[in-house]
Amino acid sequence: MTSGTRAIGVAVSADGRSDADPPARATVAAAVVRGDRVVDGLSFSTCTVGGSDATAAVVDCLDRLDRPDARNVLIAGVAPAWFNLIDLRGVHEAADRPVVAVSFEASAGLEPHLREHFADDALDRRLAVYGSLPEREPIRLDGDEVGGGGGDGDGAERGDDPDDGDDPENRDDPENRDDPENRDDPENRDDPENRDDPENGCDPDLWLRSVGVDTEAAAQVVAAHTPDGQGRPEPLRVARLAARAGRSYVDRRTGTVSGDAPDSASDGARDG
């Protein structure tokens, strides 16, 4: 990959209760980042905490950027903003380029948590999206094969990412519970998709869900955008920072009081 090769990272930052009236809004940010870590564009949108509009918000961000030169889209998890599931195939169809959801920890999957928190049409919509997602594949950034158990492909998408240690934005994102970036983050404490999976003793670095590209090629893209082969891919790191900053700005302008609920910078999460 050349230094000028670009990828788009997408992350979500939410801090509000899913049962708030009116519903709390989460900030969605997309960042164009070059292979040499130069930031080359930002866009923002919003989605509802606990809603079902995250896919539309991601597509809105991509449309606002209008950057066909950015070859790949990386998304931090698939269940940000309290199970506001992202339809990766829908994003791929709209973006017309490979889409890769990245998570950092193994997990047993989201379905039990969806059934616990939702019912009727709200549950059916989420199960339909969740069932349409590609399998989650464990990878190592050094290119080595993942030996032993790599998880069942349904877990949280964060593990040891150094950037999320105390990030309140990852508290309830099922894909960000033990992300090295989220390991000690109080916001990831109850994320159903980020519990330790005993079947994953092989220590993969990340888990990927890919549409429009095979797992091997997706892993190469992610590795190329991950400085020093560890931590969070740079497009996702920048998008997460932008999403947090955008949410903080909106909170100050609107007088919103934060701190009561999940904050996920989808990094996402996030994934199931």
Order of alpha helices (4+ residues) and beta strands (2+ residues): beta-beta-beta-alpha-beta-alpha-alpha-beta-alpha-alpha-beta-beta-alpha-alpha
